Amino acid sequence: MKIGVLAIQGDFAEHIVMLKRLGVETCEVRLPTALNGLNGLIIPGGESTTIGKLSVDFGLMEPLRTFSQEHAVWGTCAGAIFLSKDARRNQPLLGVMDITVVRNAFGRQVDSFEADLTIDEVGGEGLYHAVFIRAPIIEAVQASARVLSRLPDGRIVAARQGKLLATSFHPELTRDTRFHEFFLALAK
Ligand code: GLN
């Protein structure tokens, strides 16, 4: 099992640490050729505009779209925005997940927060402690995309479409490995 992490901007190092804790072989992806032989890919949090622009510059857009058709891909926060079909503004998006997102939906950096979520599909004991940093909301899921988790007020913060996952929050910033384990099961 070898999982890549898109490593052009954002908190890719934290995802690598998490994957190593789970005993998985990892690869920092900066060039299209690095996708060869991977079982799955994580797109980290950061700035979705920067991740998008650099992906265009590095010739990654089409290789990432092709990879997403057959493999597990998980976007956290900015990564979720990058996977979406619609971010309600003009910026480079992979457009592989049938979700509409609203960027910075909770306000500015100082409005970052943590919340305990129920995520039935991810399983395990207890609530899932989630960290939101200038996070997007998944406003709507379309086609075969499904809601994985909502905040108590009903807003969608995690979605799945086949082997594609989008989370508004950052499991790589906690010590809870359940979400990464769930992703590895999809990548198998
Ligand atoms: N606000 C960032 C964006 O819109 C996402 C923040 C994050 O990834 N923590 O791209």
Residues whose N, C-alpha, C, O or C-beta is under 5 A from the ligand:
A	BS01	LIG	G45 G46 E47 S48 T49 T76 C77 A78 R103 N104 I133 R134
